[in-house]
Amino acid sequence: MRKSDTKSKGFTLVEISIVLGIVGIIVAGTITGLSSFQKVKYQQESENNLSNIKEQLLKFSQINKYLPCPDADNDGLENRVTANPGAECSVSIGLVPFVDIGLSQSDTFDGWNNPIRYVVNSEATDSVTVCDATDSASFFCNRNDDGAFFSLATPPIYNNDGSGNYFICNESATACSGTPSDAHLVTSTASIVLVAYGENFNSTMVTTSPDCSGLSGAENENCDGDAYYHQQIISDADGAQFDDLIEYITGYEIKSRVLSQKITYNQFVGGTGGETILQEEIPDPTFRNYSLNEGDYQALQGDAGDDDHDEKNQDVIAVDQNVTTALDLGKGDDYVLIGNDLSSGLTYDNKTGIISDYGSNAALDTGAGDDSVYIANDAFSEVDLGTGNDKFVISGELHELLTAGEGDDKVWIQADYSGTESSMSTDVNDSTPQDVGEPVEYDSENDAQTAIENFNENSPGSEEINRNGNQEWWVLDDGYPQENGNETVYIYRRLYYFED
């Protein structure tokens, strides 16, 4: 009897080699794809952070009437030669002063977790030109007791780009130096340049002595610390890698933001379609400045016999920054417009954002009369609207006690309320809500629209609201607005929905 032949059921070495080769190609392709995807993600994060830093710098300039110097020692604060007002910057190239402009340190890193270069006008390090209003360096002069030190005539102006500024070339330029043609320029009037260097960053790039060895072309141009920067097309091609991202602020942008003659409070929005609440004509100010501190203003006081609405008692206060002192306005139909905070000398950690003490030294009492109070950001001190038909609008958070007083008052709070409940009048049941929590999120437009319809149906007497794009201010439907002795309290919050 012959035994049957036996055959191997396994793989030969050749077959195994072929399989491993195929797997290797697949894995390599996957890794390459993931790497490209990750780079795009990092670049998007860098773009977002650059844009955010620019906006925070412009907000800083609007409030403080100057722009900060670079941070030279990594503490988040600008560095000047001395602490005296009007002192020149210590360096023209450094780090973003994140504490000064109200950001966390991570907000000033690019997608690769590298710090972003912050460059200011090269003449801002000169003790003479930094506060010379005929020089572009004056955008960085912090000697601003009477407002901005620079003017509309400060360069750049027509036929005068100013000095110490930066050229930024576009992708059509093969090189960036000398006097680039208009066709090759993004701008020649950049007072500030922000650069995210991406993957090939080294720590010297945010100092006045950068190490640019190994870099060529536009990458070297963006490193070498001269007056030229070059925004080329992002590329990962062999021999033509480029991943720098550049943002900038021109002198024109600074003057437009800081020296605008029109007071606008465009954060006060609400009602149907998001129209502004502040629609009435404001009388001529009795006090107009960038901030209001102790001793700056004495409230108007008429005779004891004057009625509550006498124009001799009408205080009209308009400030661009903060009110940091207590105000007792007495009688009159008063107006208080605050472009930033009703602040209180609060104590907080700039790096963590933790507030340890809100204080109370900026308490506002509008007294008798039909008063109107508009606060663009937060109120960290108590507010007493007194008697009369008052209006109170705040775009930020109300941290302390709000007392509505007697009268038919209206209150709009467009963020959180974390203060204590308002005191009760003997004649009128006045109240403001406790903390209303986080913004409401819905998974679809339909769910969001249903919530809005439920609100409109169950909140008689309030203004109806409609969806406006992907987000909109709306009023919570948990009992507000409601009539409490002729008091109407509106709480405006963001409503989000996400499209399928």
KOLGU-489352 format. One record per residue (C-alpha): chain; x, z, y. Coordinates in nm, 4 decimals, padded with zeros to 6 digits. Example, Ala and Ser with C-alpha at 12.3 -4.5 7.8 and 13.67 -1.06 7.14 Angstrom:
! residues 2
<"A" <01.2300 00.7800 -00.4500>>
<"A" <01.3670 00.7140 -00.1060>>
This chain:
! residues 500
<"A" <00.0000 00.0000 00.0000>>
<"A" <00.1547 -00.1141 00.3270>>
<"A" <00.1467 00.1098 00.6288>>
<"A" <-00.0241 -00.0370 00.9354>>
<"A" <00.1968 -00.1234 01.2375>>
<"A" <00.2030 00.1297 01.5205>>
<"A" <00.2167 00.0133 01.8853>>
<"A" <00.3100 00.2132 02.1998>>
<"A" <00.0166 00.2953 02.4247>>
<"A" <00.2315 00.3991 02.7281>>
<"A" <00.3790 00.2095 03.0306>>
<"A" <00.7122 00.0350 03.0233>>
<"A" <00.9752 00.1187 03.2853>>
<"A" <00.9122 -00.2170 03.4522>>
<"A" <00.5404 -00.1462 03.4825>>
<"A" <00.6046 00.2008 03.6213>>
<"A" <00.8464 00.0577 03.8788>>
<"A" <00.5879 -00.1980 03.9912>>
<"A" <00.3170 00.0691 04.0277>>
<"A" <00.5461 00.2995 04.2223>>
<"A" <00.6424 00.0139 04.4515>>
<"A" <00.2787 -00.0650 04.5281>>
<"A" <00.1997 00.3025 04.5903>>
<"A" <00.5009 00.3275 04.8206>>
<"A" <00.3827 00.0320 05.0267>>
<"A" <00.0333 00.1804 05.0554>>
<"A" <00.1655 00.5246 05.1556>>
<"A" <00.4075 00.3768 05.4072>>
<"A" <00.1284 00.1746 05.5631>>
<"A" <-00.0957 00.4807 05.5809>>
<"A" <00.1756 00.6902 05.7437>>
<"A" <00.2458 00.4156 05.9968>>
<"A" <-00.1249 00.3866 06.0755>>
<"A" <-00.1618 00.7604 06.1178>>
<"A" <00.1466 00.7690 06.3409>>
<"A" <00.0084 00.4954 06.5673>>
<"A" <-00.3285 00.6689 06.5843>>
<"A" <-00.1612 00.9986 06.6742>>
<"A" <00.0416 00.8345 06.9502>>
<"A" <-00.2714 00.6889 07.1070>>
<"A" <-00.4313 01.0327 07.0940>>
<"A" <-00.1273 01.1892 07.2630>>
<"A" <-00.1269 00.9220 07.5332>>
<"A" <-00.4945 00.9812 07.6075>>
<"A" <-00.4290 01.3535 07.6359>>
<"A" <-00.1393 01.2833 07.8732>>
<"A" <-00.3600 01.0583 08.0895>>
<"A" <-00.6292 01.3253 08.1074>>
<"A" <-00.3821 01.5956 08.2081>>
<"A" <-00.2197 01.3750 08.4723>>
<"A" <-00.5587 01.2954 08.6231>>
<"A" <-00.6600 01.6620 08.6189>>
<"A" <-00.3353 01.7731 08.7856>>
<"A" <-00.3835 01.5147 09.0608>>
<"A" <-00.7357 01.6349 09.1323>>
<"A" <-00.6269 02.0008 09.1383>>
<"A" <-00.3465 01.9169 09.3805>>
<"A" <-00.5919 01.7409 09.6109>>
<"A" <-00.8312 02.0364 09.5905>>
<"A" <-00.5397 02.2661 09.6756>>
<"A" <-00.4617 02.0510 09.9795>>
<"A" <-00.8239 02.0537 10.0891>>
<"A" <-00.8379 02.4326 10.0789>>
<"A" <-00.4876 02.5229 10.1969>>
<"A" <-00.4183 02.2230 10.4274>>
<"A" <-00.0810 02.1500 10.2685>>
<"A" <00.0594 02.0570 09.9267>>
<"A" <00.2801 02.2823 09.7149>>
<"A" <00.6498 02.2340 09.6441>>
<"A" <00.7733 02.1910 09.2849>>
<"A" <00.8235 02.4895 09.0574>>
<"A" <01.2015 02.5186 09.0037>>
<"A" <01.2151 02.8267 08.7790>>
<"A" <00.9242 02.7837 08.5356>>
<"A" <00.7100 03.0699 08.6664>>
<"A" <00.4182 02.8494 08.7687>>
<"A" <00.4748 02.9066 09.1418>>
<"A" <00.6127 02.6710 09.4033>>
<"A" <00.9688 02.7355 09.5203>>
<"A" <01.0731 02.7282 09.8868>>
<"A" <01.4066 02.8229 10.0393>>
<"A" <01.2488 03.1320 10.1974>>
<"A" <00.9076 03.2957 10.1934>>
<"A" <00.8611 03.2244 10.5643>>
<"A" <00.5811 02.9822 10.6664>>
<"A" <00.7210 02.6361 10.7226>>
<"A" <01.0192 02.6782 10.4902>>
<"A" <01.1423 02.3660 10.3126>>
<"A" <01.1032 02.3050 09.9398>>
<"A" <01.3905 02.4254 09.7203>>
<"A" <01.3854 02.1013 09.5187>>
<"A" <01.2052 01.7693 09.5278>>
<"A" <01.1915 01.7326 09.1473>>
<"A" <01.0627 02.0088 08.9237>>
<"A" <00.7639 02.1387 08.7332>>
<"A" <00.3991 02.1447 08.8326>>
<"A" <00.3227 02.4802 09.0076>>
<"A" <00.0322 02.5461 08.7734>>
<"A" <-00.0428 02.8998 08.8968>>
<"A" <-00.0704 02.7866 09.2590>>
<"A" <-00.3166 02.5094 09.1788>>
<"A" <-00.5253 02.7109 08.9334>>
<"A" <-00.4275 02.5592 08.5981>>
<"A" <-00.2878 02.7031 08.2779>>
<"A" <00.0644 02.6045 08.1820>>
<"A" <-00.0606 02.3972 07.8887>>
<"A" <-00.2680 02.1895 08.1332>>
<"A" <00.0580 02.0633 08.2848>>
<"A" <00.2063 01.9396 07.9552>>
<"A" <00.1710 01.5904 07.8122>>
<"A" <00.0280 01.5052 07.4713>>
<"A" <00.3658 01.5704 07.3093>>
<"A" <00.3635 01.9231 07.4536>>
<"A" <00.6362 01.8405 07.7061>>
<"A" <00.6182 01.9505 08.0715>>
<"A" <00.5202 01.6856 08.3244>>
<"A" <00.7633 01.5993 08.6070>>
<"A" <00.6363 01.6876 08.9572>>
<"A" <00.8101 01.4967 09.2389>>
<"A" <00.7427 01.5463 09.6105>>
<"A" <00.8564 01.3586 09.9223>>
<"A" <01.2368 01.3727 09.9176>>
<"A" <01.2523 01.4941 10.2802>>
<"A" <01.0380 01.8003 10.2042>>
<"A" <01.3670 01.9753 10.1194>>
<"A" <01.4844 01.9311 10.4805>>
<"A" <01.4167 02.2285 10.7088>>
<"A" <01.3503 02.0003 11.0080>>
<"A" <01.1397 01.7205 10.8641>>
<"A" <00.9171 01.9408 10.6453>>
<"A" <00.7253 02.0540 10.9543>>
<"A" <00.7677 01.7421 11.1667>>
<"A" <00.4205 01.5886 11.2000>>
<"A" <00.5785 01.2469 11.2565>>
<"A" <00.7342 01.2635 10.9073>>
<"A" <00.5598 01.2209 10.5724>>
<"A" <00.7305 01.5402 10.4532>>
<"A" <00.4884 01.7380 10.6724>>
<"A" <00.2226 01.7142 10.4014>>
<"A" <00.4198 02.0028 10.2460>>
<"A" <00.4424 02.2193 10.5596>>
<"A" <00.2624 02.5489 10.4960>>
<"A" <00.2711 02.6631 10.8592>>
<"A" <-00.1021 02.6087 10.8900>>
<"A" <-00.2509 02.8961 11.0902>>
<"A" <-00.4573 02.6460 11.2864>>
<"A" <-00.5254 02.4087 10.9984>>
<"A" <-00.3239 02.1171 10.8664>>
<"A" <00.0150 02.0705 11.0305>>
<"A" <00.0043 01.6938 10.9830>>
<"A" <-00.2429 01.4596 11.1517>>
<"A" <-00.4061 01.1211 11.1074>>
<"A" <-00.1060 00.9752 11.2930>>
<"A" <00.1379 01.1118 11.0326>>
<"A" <00.2889 00.8251 10.8279>>
<"A" <00.1906 00.6369 10.6268>>
<"A" <00.0001 00.4426 10.8883>>
<"A" <-00.0329 00.0729 10.9638>>
<"A" <00.3131 -00.0902 10.9758>>
<"A" <00.4849 00.2429 10.9014>>
<"A" <00.5014 00.3645 10.5404>>
<"A" <00.6987 00.6722 10.6425>>
<"A" <01.0211 00.7980 10.4855>>
<"A" <01.1018 01.0014 10.1769>>
<"A" <00.8124 00.8471 09.9836>>
<"A" <00.8288 00.6665 09.6491>>
<"A" <00.7824 00.3093 09.5286>>
<"A" <00.5880 00.2516 09.2077>>
<"A" <00.6256 -00.0924 09.0519>>
<"A" <00.3662 -00.2512 08.8261>>
<"A" <00.3973 -00.4169 08.4860>>
<"A" <00.4635 -00.7610 08.6339>>
<"A" <00.7944 -00.6482 08.7844>>
<"A" <01.0961 -00.7065 08.5614>>
<"A" <01.2892 -00.4392 08.7505>>
<"A" <01.2119 -00.1862 09.0255>>
<"A" <01.4625 -00.1460 09.3086>>
<"A" <01.5407 -00.2557 09.6627>>
<"A" <01.2252 -00.3726 09.8400>>
<"A" <00.9806 -00.4863 09.5715>>
<"A" <00.7355 -00.7582 09.6695>>
<"A" <00.3706 -00.6676 09.7157>>
<"A" <00.2915 -00.8546 09.3938>>
<"A" <00.5175 -00.6154 09.2037>>
<"A" <00.4039 -00.2933 09.3731>>
<"A" <00.1392 -00.0376 09.2889>>
<"A" <00.2252 00.1561 09.6055>>
<"A" <00.5125 00.2238 09.8428>>
<"A" <00.3582 00.5382 09.9988>>
<"A" <00.3518 00.7893 09.7141>>
<"A" <00.4112 01.1395 09.8514>>
<"A" <00.3780 01.2873 09.5027>>
<"A" <00.4657 01.1366 09.1644>>
<"A" <00.3718 01.2852 08.8271>>
<"A" <00.5457 01.1542 08.5150>>
<"A" <00.4634 01.2226 08.1493>>
<"A" <00.7666 01.1108 07.9476>>
<"A" <00.6137 01.1243 07.6016>>
<"A" <00.8115 01.1197 07.2808>>
<"A" <01.1635 01.0742 07.4228>>
<"A" <01.1442 01.3619 07.6735>>
<"A" <01.4423 01.5868 07.7325>>
<"A" <01.4380 01.9114 07.9273>>
<"A" <01.6590 01.7817 08.2115>>
<"A" <01.3956 01.5267 08.3158>>
<"A" <01.2128 01.7923 08.5193>>
<"A" <01.5255 01.8933 08.7133>>
<"A" <01.7150 01.7412 09.0039>>
<"A" <01.9952 01.6350 08.7669>>
<"A" <01.8225 01.4501 08.4821>>
<"A" <02.0147 01.3241 08.1804>>
<"A" <01.9072 00.9604 08.1364>>
<"A" <02.1701 00.8592 07.8819>>
<"A" <02.0366 00.6358 07.6078>>
<"A" <01.7509 00.5105 07.8270>>
<"A" <01.7238 00.1623 07.9699>>
<"A" <01.4893 -00.0503 08.1781>>
<"A" <01.1748 00.1182 08.3067>>
<"A" <01.2386 00.4323 08.1002>>
<"A" <01.5705 00.4825 08.2792>>
<"A" <01.4097 00.4015 08.6167>>
<"A" <01.1525 00.6755 08.5684>>
<"A" <01.4251 00.9235 08.4794>>
<"A" <01.7069 00.8650 08.7275>>
<"A" <01.5552 01.0584 09.0194>>
<"A" <01.5720 00.7867 09.2839>>
<"A" <01.2852 00.6530 09.4973>>
<"A" <01.1610 00.4051 09.2339>>
<"A" <00.9217 00.4455 08.9404>>
<"A" <00.8062 00.1713 08.7070>>
<"A" <00.4769 00.1679 08.5141>>
<"A" <00.5279 -00.0801 08.2321>>
<"A" <00.2868 -00.1611 07.9497>>
<"A" <00.2822 00.1025 07.6759>>
<"A" <00.4650 -00.0470 07.3778>>
<"A" <00.5906 00.0631 07.0366>>
<"A" <00.7639 -00.2655 06.9565>>
<"A" <01.1185 -00.2513 06.8219>>
<"A" <01.3674 -00.2681 07.1063>>
<"A" <01.0910 -00.2483 07.3700>>
<"A" <00.9523 00.1028 07.3275>>
<"A" <00.7894 00.2460 07.6383>>
<"A" <00.5485 00.5402 07.6563>>
<"A" <00.5899 00.6851 08.0090>>
<"A" <00.2719 00.7497 08.2071>>
<"A" <00.2673 00.7831 08.5851>>
<"A" <00.0170 00.9277 08.8312>>
<"A" <00.0688 00.9517 09.2068>>
<"A" <-00.0825 01.0704 09.5363>>
<"A" <-00.0326 00.8743 09.8568>>
<"A" <-00.0320 01.0079 10.2096>>
<"A" <-00.3524 00.8144 10.2725>>
<"A" <-00.5273 01.0080 09.9944>>
<"A" <-00.4023 01.3398 10.1318>>
<"A" <-00.5205 01.2678 10.4862>>
<"A" <-00.8548 01.1428 10.3605>>
<"A" <-00.9151 01.4618 10.1629>>
<"A" <-00.7826 01.7137 10.4158>>
<"A" <-00.8642 01.5665 10.7564>>
<"A" <-01.2180 01.4467 10.6977>>
<"A" <-01.4219 01.5470 11.0005>>
<"A" <-01.7473 01.5713 10.8101>>
<"A" <-01.8429 01.8938 10.6350>>
<"A" <-01.9982 01.8007 10.3037>>
<"A" <-02.1290 02.0367 10.0398>>
<"A" <-02.1883 01.7816 09.7667>>
<"A" <-02.1816 02.0411 09.4903>>
<"A" <-02.5280 02.1585 09.5899>>
<"A" <-02.7400 01.9416 09.3640>>
<"A" <-03.0618 01.9967 09.1792>>
<"A" <-03.4250 01.9009 09.1572>>
<"A" <-03.5460 01.5634 09.0411>>
<"A" <-03.2631 01.3186 08.9755>>
<"A" <-02.9926 01.5536 09.1021>>
<"A" <-03.0499 01.5127 09.4768>>
<"A" <-02.8751 01.7548 09.7090>>
<"A" <-03.0535 02.0766 09.7976>>
<"A" <-02.8807 02.0940 10.1343>>
<"A" <-03.0851 01.8391 10.3254>>
<"A" <-03.1697 02.0226 10.6458>>
<"A" <-02.9809 01.9697 10.9684>>
<"A" <-02.7343 02.2516 11.0323>>
<"A" <-02.7057 02.3780 11.3934>>
<"A" <-02.3728 02.3689 11.5755>>
<"A" <-02.1413 02.6380 11.4307>>
<"A" <-02.0809 02.9593 11.6183>>
<"A" <-01.7730 02.9952 11.3963>>
<"A" <-01.5876 02.7034 11.2390>>
<"A" <-01.2531 02.7369 11.0615>>
<"A" <-01.0729 02.6972 10.7292>>
<"A" <-01.1239 03.0623 10.6327>>
<"A" <-01.2840 03.3751 10.7728>>
<"A" <-01.0815 03.6951 10.7536>>
<"A" <-01.1134 04.0436 10.8983>>
<"A" <-01.1388 04.0397 11.2758>>
<"A" <-01.1995 03.6637 11.3025>>
<"A" <-01.5661 03.6815 11.3973>>
<"A" <-01.8076 03.9215 11.5642>>
<"A" <-02.1726 03.8634 11.4723>>
<"A" <-02.4088 03.7840 11.7610>>
<"A" <-02.6156 04.0852 11.8657>>
<"A" <-02.9146 04.0424 12.0983>>
<"A" <-03.1217 04.3126 12.2627>>
<"A" <-03.3133 04.5513 12.0422>>
<"A" <-03.6358 04.3945 12.1646>>
<"A" <-03.5472 04.0414 12.0544>>
<"A" <-03.7511 03.9033 11.7694>>
<"A" <-03.5943 03.8212 11.4335>>
<"A" <-03.5793 03.4471 11.5060>>
<"A" <-03.4331 03.4483 11.8578>>
<"A" <-03.1651 03.1782 11.8906>>
<"A" <-02.9387 03.4233 12.0765>>
<"A" <-02.8932 03.5992 11.7427>>
<"A" <-02.8378 03.2876 11.5315>>
<"A" <-02.4984 03.2983 11.3584>>
<"A" <-02.3899 02.9625 11.2124>>
<"A" <-02.0725 03.0097 11.0087>>
<"A" <-01.8981 02.7151 10.8409>>
<"A" <-01.5680 02.7675 10.6585>>
<"A" <-01.3775 02.5319 10.4291>>
<"A" <-01.2004 02.7962 10.2237>>
<"A" <-01.2988 03.1574 10.1626>>
<"A" <-01.4827 03.4327 10.3444>>
<"A" <-01.2723 03.7418 10.2708>>
<"A" <-01.4277 04.0006 10.5018>>
<"A" <-01.7610 04.1815 10.5194>>
<"A" <-02.0254 04.0229 10.7437>>
<"A" <-02.3365 04.1936 10.8830>>
<"A" <-02.5192 03.9209 11.0758>>
<"A" <-02.8186 04.1200 11.1942>>
<"A" <-03.1173 03.9347 11.3390>>
<"A" <-03.1562 03.5600 11.3746>>
<"A" <-03.2063 03.2590 11.1500>>
<"A" <-02.8481 03.2546 11.0293>>
<"A" <-02.6557 02.9922 10.8305>>
<"A" <-02.3495 03.0668 10.6175>>
<"A" <-02.1720 02.7715 10.4552>>
<"A" <-01.8671 02.8564 10.2442>>
<"A" <-01.6621 02.5681 10.1044>>
<"A" <-01.4967 02.7799 09.8363>>
<"A" <-01.5566 03.1493 09.7496>>
<"A" <-01.7207 03.4538 09.8954>>
<"A" <-01.4127 03.6393 09.7788>>
<"A" <-01.3197 04.0012 09.7682>>
<"A" <-00.9489 04.0460 09.7233>>
<"A" <-00.9973 04.0272 09.3498>>
<"A" <-00.7129 04.1109 09.1137>>
<"A" <-00.6437 03.8753 08.8286>>
<"A" <-00.3691 03.7324 08.6104>>
<"A" <-00.3072 03.3693 08.7065>>
<"A" <-00.1659 03.2786 08.3675>>
<"A" <-00.4422 03.4287 08.1539>>
<"A" <-00.7267 03.4047 08.4041>>
<"A" <-00.8334 03.7627 08.3225>>
<"A" <-00.9942 03.9350 08.6224>>
<"A" <-00.9264 04.3084 08.6336>>
<"A" <-01.1014 04.3932 08.9606>>
<"A" <-01.3617 04.2000 09.1566>>
<"A" <-01.3585 04.4302 09.4573>>
<"A" <-01.6324 04.4368 09.7191>>
<"A" <-01.4716 04.3926 10.0605>>
<"A" <-01.6510 04.0665 10.1445>>
<"A" <-02.0087 04.1925 10.1223>>
<"A" <-02.2519 03.9612 10.3042>>
<"A" <-02.5668 04.0948 10.4748>>
<"A" <-02.7658 03.8246 10.6537>>
<"A" <-03.0094 04.0753 10.8041>>
<"A" <-03.3526 03.9868 10.9436>>
<"A" <-03.4608 03.6262 10.9952>>
<"A" <-03.5010 03.3123 10.7868>>
<"A" <-03.1437 03.2835 10.6650>>
<"A" <-02.9658 03.0165 10.4561>>
<"A" <-02.6510 03.0815 10.2497>>
<"A" <-02.4570 02.8055 10.0690>>
<"A" <-02.1510 02.8880 09.8575>>
<"A" <-01.9627 02.6005 09.6937>>
<"A" <-01.7887 02.8097 09.4280>>
<"A" <-01.8187 03.1797 09.3348>>
<"A" <-01.9489 03.4949 09.5029>>
<"A" <-01.7338 03.7943 09.4086>>
<"A" <-01.8998 04.0378 09.6510>>
<"A" <-02.2534 04.1652 09.7030>>
<"A" <-02.5082 03.9585 09.8937>>
<"A" <-02.8098 04.1050 10.0756>>
<"A" <-03.0482 03.8457 10.2184>>
<"A" <-03.2458 04.1033 10.4164>>
<"A" <-03.5980 04.0349 10.5369>>
<"A" <-03.7358 03.6884 10.6067>>
<"A" <-03.7928 03.3670 10.4150>>
<"A" <-03.4375 03.3128 10.2964>>
<"A" <-03.2602 03.0433 10.0953>>
<"A" <-02.9566 03.1155 09.8747>>
<"A" <-02.7634 02.8382 09.6961>>
<"A" <-02.4479 02.8911 09.4911>>
<"A" <-02.2705 02.6302 09.2793>>
<"A" <-02.0434 02.8758 09.1013>>
<"A" <-02.0948 03.2157 08.9460>>
<"A" <-02.2678 03.5107 09.1102>>
<"A" <-02.0600 03.8101 08.9992>>
<"A" <-02.2086 04.0973 09.1978>>
<"A" <-02.5415 04.2358 09.3178>>
<"A" <-02.7862 03.9987 09.4877>>
<"A" <-03.0654 04.1606 09.6889>>
<"A" <-03.3337 03.9168 09.7962>>
<"A" <-03.5206 04.1570 10.0302>>
<"A" <-03.8693 04.1032 10.1655>>
<"A" <-04.0061 03.7555 10.2322>>
<"A" <-04.0669 03.4303 10.0463>>
<"A" <-03.7131 03.3646 09.9305>>
<"A" <-03.5697 03.0910 09.7109>>
<"A" <-03.2526 03.1327 09.5062>>
<"A" <-03.0595 02.8542 09.3290>>
<"A" <-02.7772 02.9568 09.0948>>
<"A" <-02.6052 02.6539 08.9455>>
<"A" <-02.3719 02.8341 08.7039>>
<"A" <-02.3752 03.1836 08.5470>>
<"A" <-02.5209 03.5065 08.6746>>
<"A" <-02.3192 03.8063 08.5569>>
<"A" <-02.3992 04.0570 08.8295>>
<"A" <-02.6370 04.3502 08.8198>>
<"A" <-03.0108 04.3158 08.8710>>
<"A" <-03.1231 04.2953 09.2306>>
<"A" <-03.2652 04.6068 09.3908>>
<"A" <-03.6415 04.6343 09.4193>>
<"A" <-03.8211 04.6315 09.7508>>
<"A" <-04.1083 04.8769 09.8015>>
<"A" <-04.3358 04.5878 09.8971>>
<"A" <-04.2077 04.2970 09.6918>>
<"A" <-04.0858 04.2780 09.3337>>
<"A" <-03.7587 04.0904 09.3839>>
<"A" <-03.5401 04.0100 09.0854>>
<"A" <-03.2579 03.7905 08.9722>>
<"A" <-03.1752 03.7297 08.6065>>
<"A" <-02.8985 03.8684 08.3936>>
<"A" <-02.6319 03.6481 08.2344>>
<"A" <-02.7995 03.3306 08.1071>>
<"A" <-02.5284 03.2379 07.8584>>
<"A" <-02.3623 02.9093 07.7782>>
<"A" <-02.4997 02.5607 07.8610>>
<"A" <-02.7535 02.4340 07.6121>>
<"A" <-02.6384 02.1493 07.3886>>
<"A" <-02.8592 01.9066 07.1980>>
<"A" <-02.7630 01.6634 06.9251>>
<"A" <-02.9665 01.3734 07.0555>>
<"A" <-03.1277 01.2350 07.3671>>
<"A" <-03.4685 01.2828 07.2097>>
<"A" <-03.4153 01.6565 07.1549>>
<"A" <-03.2910 01.6950 07.5092>>
<"A" <-03.5863 01.5048 07.6530>>
<"A" <-03.8275 01.7187 07.4504>>
<"A" <-03.6720 02.0331 07.5961>>
<"A" <-03.7109 01.8937 07.9471>>
<"A" <-04.0756 01.8017 07.8842>>
<"A" <-04.1436 02.1517 07.7493>>
<"A" <-03.9885 02.2994 08.0589>>
<"A" <-04.1906 02.0808 08.2961>>
<"A" <-04.5116 02.1639 08.1096>>
<"A" <-04.4516 02.5394 08.0969>>
<"A" <-04.3096 02.5956 08.4436>>
<"A" <-04.5930 02.5304 08.6902>>
<"A" <-04.4949 02.5222 09.0526>>
<"A" <-04.1371 02.4173 08.9905>>
<"A" <-03.9887 02.0781 09.0627>>
<"A" <-04.0019 01.8481 08.7645>>
<"A" <-03.6722 01.7233 08.6312>>
<"A" <-03.5658 01.4044 08.4589>>
<"A" <-03.2687 01.3166 08.2450>>
<"A" <-02.9935 01.1524 08.4489>>
<"A" <-02.7216 01.0058 08.2269>>
<"A" <-02.5564 01.2142 07.9604>>
<"A" <-02.5751 01.5384 08.1527>>
<"A" <-02.7848 01.6846 08.4280>>
<"A" <-02.8663 02.0045 08.6115>>
<"A" <-03.1871 02.1579 08.4873>>
<"A" <-03.3700 02.4904 08.4950>>
<"A" <-03.3718 02.7194 08.1950>>
<"A" <-03.7184 02.7739 08.0455>>
<"A" <-03.6710 03.1421 07.9506>>
<"A" <-03.8872 03.2861 08.2259>>
<"A" <-03.7308 03.1290 08.5338>>
<"A" <-03.8350 03.0058 08.7748>>
<"A" <-04.1158 03.2540 08.8112>>
<"A" <-04.3151 03.4008 09.0946>>
<"A" <-04.2358 03.7682 09.1586>>
<"A" <-04.4103 03.8711 09.4742>>
<"A" <-04.3598 03.5257 09.6284>>
<"A" <-03.9932 03.5188 09.5189>>
<"A" <-03.8891 03.1992 09.3378>>
<"A" <-03.5658 03.2142 09.1387>>
<"A" <-03.4187 02.8881 09.0079>>
<"A" <-03.1357 02.8927 08.7576>>
<"A" <-02.9731 02.5495 08.7278>>
<"A" <-02.7639 02.4791 08.4198>>
<"A" <-02.6045 02.1777 08.2561>>
<"A" <-02.7948 02.0174 07.9714>>
<"A" <-02.5943 01.7980 07.7347>>
<"A" <-02.6987 01.5507 07.4731>>
<"A" <-02.4888 01.3288 07.2521>>
<"A" <-02.5870 00.9742 07.1712>>
<"A" <-02.6071 00.8798 06.8053>>
